[in-house]
Amino acid sequence: MSFLDKILGRKPSDTKNDNNIQKTDLRLISGYNAIFSTVNKNIVLNDSVAICVDTIARHCAKFEPRHYKSVDGQRTYINGDINYLLANQPNPIMTTYDFIYRIIAQLYLQNNEFIYIDKDEKGFITGFYPVNYTSAEWLKDKNNNLFLGFWLANGKYYILPYIDLIHLRRFYNDDDLVGTGNSSLMPALQNQTTAEEGISNAIKVSNSLRGVLKFTQNLKKEDIEKNKKEFVKTFINSESNDGIAAIDNKTEFNELNLKPITLDKDQLEHVDQRVLNYFNLNKSIISGDFSPQQWNAFYETVLEPLAIYLEQSFKVKIFSRTAIKDGNSISFSVNRVQYASLDDKIKLVKEVGAMGLLTVDQALIILDLPPIGGEEGKKRMQSLNYINADIADIYQLGRTIQNQKGDGQND
């Protein structure tokens, strides 16, 4: 049973659903290719693609979604139902980590991801559900409201209002409604498959014996075939595995040295790199053996754009226009400092801590040390080299007058 079977609690849309929408009430969007599918989703069968998608999804799953309200530039985090769902359990069978991993993985595999926002009879949000579909079609009613009809893997069909769907798109360039598929990746995957098949065939050829068996006397065709089979049986398929063949002077065996052509190391790396480039990754990020500089590049080119995209996409579908104007929003944050080197962390604590911007506990957490808690942990330490900007002139003027008095006394 799919998510939609459970949460909608209704039959497929050949009967009226909770929104009183029937397929006969809607029509395909005219002048547009209204039906699309997840045809390229099977690229995950390629191990390089699976590793790339897993790497991005795992790091994105570290995002910490929060509901906050911004007033006069000050953020206040709201500990309501929306925050609980996003930060803990978006739906009954997924943790936040599972949920974010799933939507990012599906986004990269099919370049279109839909998340259904489930609501109770009063309109309050009760869950967020990724839609696992095989194909879908765009529909609209007589008032031009958009709907999506989904065919699920179990063969069932559901119609959902687009207003209740968070739609994530990748390669959103040449289509007005959906992201372009992964067809541009297919040549790189084909080259990779061809290269791997070449290596496999080379191993098979190198482990086999090829040659011509020559008989020094005239034999009938059936005798030639009989002798060949006998030779193969006693040498090629021998169970003794001694690698020695015995033939008399009536038979000659001339080995054929077949040298299969395979790609060299640089060519193989180039083939693999094309797949990595498609996902904006490198081997250091894949293996986890990255420097702070490599992590920052990965964060700025992959993670940060996704975090911004998630924030905007969830905000406009969760909140009304009025609520957004009042400052309600969603953040998807990740701790960049966590991946900095120890030297960089110490430098950060020294520079920022000296300005009184860190508490003792915050400094300890940055250094991967346990916080001490209590009033001591809340204390802020500040260098005397920094003063309040509002009294800088008074401070400087006071120093000048004091210096002048000191000079007069010395005279």
C-alpha positions as CSV (number, residue, x, y, z in Angstrom):
1,M,0.0,0.0,0.0
2,S,1.3,3.4,-0.9
3,F,1.4,6.6,1.1
4,L,-1.6,8.0,-0.8
5,D,-3.6,4.9,-0.1
6,K,-3.0,5.4,3.6
7,I,-3.3,9.2,4.0
8,L,-6.1,9.9,1.6
9,G,-8.2,6.9,2.7
10,R,-10.1,6.8,-0.5
11,K,-10.3,4.9,-3.7
12,P,-8.5,6.0,-6.9
13,S,-10.0,8.9,-8.7
14,D,-12.5,7.0,-10.7
15,T,-14.8,7.9,-7.7
16,K,-15.1,11.3,-6.1
17,N,-12.3,12.2,-3.7
18,D,-12.1,14.4,-0.7
19,N,-11.8,17.5,-2.9
20,N,-14.8,16.5,-5.0
21,I,-12.7,16.2,-8.1
22,Q,-13.3,13.6,-10.8
23,K,-11.2,12.9,-13.8
24,T,-14.2,13.9,-15.9
25,D,-14.2,17.3,-14.2
26,L,-10.7,18.1,-15.4
27,R,-8.9,18.3,-18.8
28,L,-5.3,18.0,-19.9
29,I,-3.5,21.3,-20.4
30,S,-3.8,22.0,-24.1
31,G,-0.9,23.1,-26.2
32,Y,1.5,21.4,-23.8
33,N,3.1,18.0,-23.3
34,A,1.0,17.3,-20.2
35,I,2.2,13.8,-19.4
36,F,5.7,13.1,-18.0
37,S,7.3,10.1,-16.4
38,T,10.3,9.0,-14.3
39,V,11.8,7.1,-17.3
40,N,15.4,8.0,-16.3
41,K,15.0,7.0,-12.7
42,N,16.7,3.6,-13.5
43,I,20.0,5.4,-13.7
44,V,20.4,4.5,-10.0
45,L,21.3,1.0,-11.2
46,N,24.6,2.5,-12.2
47,D,26.9,2.3,-9.2
48,S,28.6,5.6,-9.9
49,V,25.2,7.4,-10.0
50,A,24.0,5.6,-6.9
51,I,27.1,6.7,-5.0
52,C,26.8,10.3,-6.2
53,V,23.2,10.6,-5.3
54,D,23.7,9.0,-2.0
55,T,26.6,11.4,-1.1
56,I,24.5,14.5,-1.9
57,A,21.4,13.1,-0.1
58,R,23.3,12.1,3.0
59,H,24.8,15.6,3.4
60,C,21.5,17.3,2.7
61,A,19.9,15.0,5.3
62,K,22.0,16.9,7.9
63,F,19.9,20.0,7.3
64,E,18.1,21.3,10.3
65,P,14.6,22.6,9.2
66,R,13.1,25.2,11.5
67,H,10.0,27.4,11.5
68,Y,10.8,30.9,12.4
69,K,9.3,34.4,12.3
70,S,11.4,37.4,11.4
71,V,10.5,40.8,12.8
72,D,12.8,43.8,12.3
73,G,15.6,41.5,11.3
74,Q,15.3,39.4,14.5
75,R,14.5,35.7,14.1
76,T,12.2,34.0,16.6
77,Y,11.9,30.3,16.3
78,I,8.4,29.0,16.6
79,N,7.9,25.6,18.4
80,G,4.6,24.8,16.9
81,D,3.2,21.8,14.9
82,I,4.9,22.8,11.7
83,N,8.3,23.0,13.4
84,Y,7.7,19.6,15.1
85,L,6.8,17.9,11.9
86,L,9.8,19.3,9.9
87,A,12.4,19.0,12.7
88,N,11.4,15.6,14.0
89,Q,8.9,13.4,12.1
90,P,7.4,14.7,8.8
91,N,5.2,11.6,8.6
92,P,4.6,8.5,10.7
93,I,7.3,6.4,9.1
94,M,10.0,8.9,8.4
95,T,12.4,10.8,10.5
96,T,13.7,14.2,9.3
97,Y,16.8,12.5,8.1
98,D,14.8,9.9,6.1
99,F,12.5,12.6,4.7
100,I,15.2,14.9,3.4
101,Y,17.3,12.0,2.1
102,R,14.3,10.7,0.2
103,I,13.2,13.9,-1.5
104,I,16.8,14.9,-2.5
105,A,17.6,11.4,-3.9
106,Q,14.4,11.4,-5.9
107,L,15.0,14.9,-7.1
108,Y,18.4,13.9,-8.5
109,L,17.1,10.7,-10.0
110,Q,14.0,12.1,-11.8
111,N,14.6,15.9,-11.6
112,N,11.0,16.4,-10.4
113,E,10.0,15.7,-6.8
114,F,6.5,16.2,-5.3
115,I,5.7,16.4,-1.6
116,Y,2.1,16.2,-0.6
117,I,1.0,18.4,2.3
118,D,-1.6,16.5,4.3
119,K,-4.1,18.6,6.2
120,D,-7.0,17.9,8.6
121,E,-10.5,19.1,8.2
122,K,-9.6,22.5,9.8
123,G,-6.8,23.1,7.3
124,F,-4.0,22.4,9.8
125,I,-0.9,20.6,8.4
126,T,-0.6,17.0,9.7
127,G,2.2,15.6,7.6
128,F,4.5,15.8,4.6
129,Y,4.6,12.9,2.2
130,P,7.0,12.3,-0.8
131,V,5.0,11.0,-3.8
132,N,6.5,7.9,-5.3
133,Y,5.0,7.9,-8.8
134,T,5.9,6.3,-12.2
135,S,4.2,8.9,-14.4
136,A,2.0,12.0,-14.0
137,E,-0.2,14.3,-16.0
138,W,-1.1,18.0,-15.6
139,L,-4.8,18.8,-15.4
140,K,-6.9,21.9,-14.8
141,D,-10.5,22.6,-14.0
142,K,-12.9,25.1,-15.5
143,N,-11.4,27.8,-13.2
144,N,-7.9,27.0,-14.5
145,N,-6.8,25.6,-11.1
146,L,-3.9,23.1,-11.6
147,F,-4.0,19.5,-10.5
148,L,-1.7,16.5,-11.0
149,G,-2.8,13.0,-11.7
150,F,-0.3,10.5,-10.5
151,W,0.1,6.8,-11.6
152,L,1.7,4.9,-8.7
153,A,3.9,1.8,-8.9
154,N,0.9,-0.3,-7.7
155,G,-1.1,0.8,-10.8
156,K,-3.4,3.1,-8.9
157,Y,-4.2,6.7,-10.0
158,Y,-4.7,9.7,-7.8
159,I,-5.5,13.4,-8.5
160,L,-4.0,16.0,-6.1
161,P,-4.4,19.8,-6.2
162,Y,-1.1,21.5,-7.2
163,I,-1.6,24.0,-4.4
164,D,-1.1,21.1,-1.9
165,L,2.1,19.9,-3.5
166,I,5.6,21.1,-2.9
167,H,7.2,20.8,-6.3
168,L,11.0,20.6,-6.6
169,R,12.6,20.8,-10.0
170,R,16.1,20.3,-11.4
171,F,17.4,21.5,-14.8
172,Y,14.4,23.7,-14.9
173,N,15.2,25.4,-18.2
174,D,13.3,24.4,-21.4
175,D,9.9,23.4,-19.9
176,D,7.4,25.7,-18.3
177,L,6.2,23.2,-15.6
178,V,8.8,20.4,-15.1
179,G,12.5,19.9,-14.9
180,T,14.3,18.3,-17.8
181,G,15.2,14.6,-17.4
182,N,18.6,13.1,-17.1
183,S,19.0,12.1,-20.8
184,S,22.1,14.3,-21.1
185,L,23.8,11.9,-18.6
186,M,23.1,8.8,-20.7
187,P,26.1,9.1,-23.1
188,A,28.5,9.2,-20.1
189,L,26.9,6.2,-18.6
190,Q,27.0,4.3,-21.9
191,N,30.8,5.1,-22.2
192,Q,31.3,3.9,-18.7
193,T,29.4,0.6,-19.3
194,T,31.4,0.0,-22.5
195,A,34.6,0.6,-20.7
196,E,33.7,-1.8,-17.9
197,E,32.5,-4.5,-20.4
198,G,35.9,-4.1,-22.2
199,I,37.7,-4.8,-19.0
200,S,35.5,-7.8,-18.3
201,N,36.0,-9.2,-21.8
202,A,39.8,-8.6,-21.5
203,I,39.9,-10.7,-18.3
204,K,38.0,-13.5,-19.9
205,V,40.3,-13.5,-23.0
206,S,43.4,-13.4,-20.9
207,N,42.2,-16.5,-18.9
208,S,41.4,-18.5,-22.0
209,L,43.6,-20.3,-24.6
210,R,43.1,-19.4,-28.3
211,G,44.9,-21.1,-31.1
212,V,44.9,-23.3,-34.3
213,L,45.2,-27.1,-34.1
214,K,47.1,-28.4,-37.1
215,F,47.2,-32.0,-38.2
216,T,50.2,-33.2,-40.3
217,Q,48.2,-35.9,-42.1
218,N,45.0,-35.8,-44.1
219,L,41.9,-36.5,-42.0
220,K,38.3,-36.7,-42.7
221,K,36.2,-33.8,-41.4
222,E,34.6,-35.9,-38.7
223,D,38.0,-37.1,-37.6
224,I,39.3,-33.5,-37.4
225,E,36.3,-32.5,-35.2
226,K,36.8,-35.6,-33.0
227,N,40.5,-34.9,-32.5
228,K,39.8,-31.2,-31.7
229,K,37.2,-32.2,-29.1
230,E,39.6,-34.7,-27.6
231,F,42.3,-32.0,-27.3
232,V,39.9,-29.5,-25.7
233,K,38.7,-32.2,-23.3
234,T,42.2,-33.2,-22.2
235,F,43.8,-29.8,-22.0
236,I,41.3,-26.9,-22.0
237,N,38.7,-28.5,-19.9
238,S,41.0,-30.7,-17.9
239,E,40.1,-31.2,-14.2
240,S,43.7,-31.7,-13.3
241,N,44.5,-28.0,-13.8
242,D,48.1,-28.8,-14.4
243,G,48.2,-26.6,-17.5
244,I,50.1,-29.3,-19.5
245,A,48.9,-30.7,-22.9
246,A,50.3,-33.9,-24.5
247,I,50.2,-34.2,-28.3
248,D,52.1,-36.5,-30.7
249,N,54.1,-35.4,-33.8
250,K,51.0,-35.7,-35.9
251,T,49.5,-32.6,-34.3
252,E,50.7,-29.1,-34.0
253,F,49.1,-26.4,-31.8
254,N,49.8,-22.7,-32.7
255,E,48.6,-20.3,-30.0
256,L,47.0,-17.0,-31.1
257,N,48.1,-14.2,-28.9
258,L,45.0,-12.0,-28.7
259,K,45.6,-8.6,-27.0
260,P,42.3,-7.0,-26.1
261,I,42.3,-3.2,-26.3
262,T,41.2,-1.5,-23.0
263,L,41.3,2.1,-21.8
264,D,44.3,3.2,-19.9
265,K,44.2,4.8,-16.4
266,D,43.8,8.4,-17.6
267,Q,41.0,7.4,-20.1
268,L,39.1,5.5,-17.4
269,E,39.4,8.4,-15.0
270,H,38.1,10.7,-17.7
271,V,35.0,8.4,-18.2
272,D,34.3,8.3,-14.4
273,Q,34.9,12.1,-14.0
274,R,32.2,12.9,-16.6
275,V,29.7,11.3,-14.2
276,L,31.1,13.1,-11.2
277,N,31.0,16.4,-13.1
278,Y,27.3,15.9,-13.8
279,F,26.6,16.0,-10.1
280,N,29.2,18.7,-9.2
281,L,31.2,16.2,-7.1
282,N,34.8,15.0,-6.8
283,K,36.5,11.9,-5.4
284,S,37.4,13.6,-2.2
285,I,33.8,14.5,-1.3
286,I,32.7,11.0,-2.4
287,S,35.3,9.3,-0.1
288,G,34.9,11.7,2.8
289,D,38.6,12.6,2.6
290,F,38.1,16.3,1.9
291,S,39.9,19.4,3.1
292,P,38.1,22.4,4.6
293,Q,38.5,24.2,1.2
294,Q,37.0,21.3,-0.7
295,W,34.1,21.1,1.8
296,N,33.4,24.9,1.4
297,A,33.4,24.5,-2.4
298,F,31.0,21.6,-2.1
299,Y,28.8,23.5,0.3
300,E,28.7,26.6,-1.8
301,T,28.1,24.8,-5.2
302,V,25.7,22.0,-4.1
303,L,24.4,22.2,-0.5
304,E,23.7,25.9,-0.1
305,P,21.7,26.2,-3.4
306,L,19.6,23.2,-2.3
307,A,19.1,24.6,1.2
308,I,17.9,28.0,-0.3
309,Y,15.7,26.1,-2.8
310,L,14.1,24.0,0.0
311,E,13.5,27.1,2.1
312,Q,11.7,29.0,-0.6
313,S,9.7,26.0,-1.9
314,F,8.4,25.0,1.6
315,K,7.7,28.5,2.6
316,V,5.4,29.4,-0.3
317,K,3.4,26.2,0.0
318,I,3.1,26.0,3.9
319,F,2.3,29.7,4.6
320,S,-0.3,32.0,3.2
321,R,0.7,35.3,1.6
322,T,-0.4,37.1,4.7
323,A,1.7,34.8,7.0
324,I,4.8,35.3,4.8
325,K,4.3,39.1,5.0
326,D,4.2,38.7,8.8
327,G,7.6,37.2,8.7
328,N,6.9,33.4,8.8
329,S,9.4,31.3,7.0
330,I,11.3,28.0,7.0
331,S,15.1,27.6,7.3
332,F,17.2,24.6,6.3
333,S,20.6,25.1,7.9
334,V,23.8,23.1,8.2
335,N,26.7,23.7,10.5
336,R,29.6,24.7,8.2
337,V,32.0,25.2,11.1
338,Q,31.7,21.5,11.9
339,Y,33.9,20.6,8.9
340,A,36.6,23.3,9.4
341,S,40.1,22.3,10.5
342,L,41.0,22.6,14.2
343,D,43.3,25.6,13.4
344,D,40.4,27.4,11.7
345,K,38.1,26.7,14.6
346,I,40.6,28.0,17.1
347,K,41.1,31.1,15.0
348,L,37.3,31.6,14.7
349,V,36.8,31.3,18.5
350,K,39.6,33.8,19.1
351,E,38.4,36.4,16.5
352,V,34.7,36.1,17.1
353,G,34.9,35.4,20.8
354,A,37.0,38.5,21.3
355,M,34.1,40.6,20.1
356,G,31.7,39.0,22.6
357,L,29.7,37.2,20.0
358,L,30.1,33.7,21.6
359,T,29.1,32.3,24.9
360,V,31.5,29.9,26.7
361,D,29.3,26.9,25.7
362,Q,29.1,28.0,22.0
363,A,32.9,28.2,21.9
364,L,33.2,24.7,23.4
365,I,30.8,23.3,20.9
366,I,32.7,24.8,18.0
367,L,35.8,23.1,19.4
368,D,33.9,19.7,19.6
369,L,34.1,19.9,23.4
370,P,31.1,19.2,25.8
371,P,29.3,22.4,27.0
372,I,29.5,23.1,30.8
373,G,26.0,24.5,31.0
374,G,24.5,26.7,33.7
375,E,25.3,30.4,34.1
376,E,29.0,29.8,33.5
377,G,28.2,28.4,30.0
378,K,26.1,31.4,29.2
379,K,28.8,33.9,29.9
380,R,30.3,35.9,27.1
381,M,34.0,36.8,27.2
382,Q,35.2,39.9,25.4
383,S,38.5,41.5,24.7
384,L,39.2,44.9,26.2
385,N,40.5,45.9,22.7
386,Y,36.8,46.3,21.6
387,I,34.4,49.0,22.9
388,N,30.9,50.0,22.2
389,A,30.7,51.9,18.9
390,D,28.3,54.4,20.6
391,I,30.9,55.5,23.0
392,A,33.9,55.3,20.8
393,D,34.2,59.1,20.4
394,I,33.8,59.7,24.1
395,Y,36.4,57.0,24.8
396,Q,38.8,58.5,22.3
397,L,38.2,62.1,23.5
398,G,38.8,61.1,27.1
399,R,42.1,59.5,26.2
400,T,43.2,62.6,24.4
401,I,42.3,65.0,27.3
402,Q,44.0,62.6,29.7
403,N,47.2,62.6,27.6
404,Q,47.2,66.4,27.4
405,K,46.9,66.7,31.2
406,G,49.7,64.3,31.6
407,D,51.9,66.3,29.2
408,G,51.2,69.5,31.1
409,Q,52.1,68.0,34.5
410,N,55.3,66.7,33.1
411,D,56.2,70.2,31.9
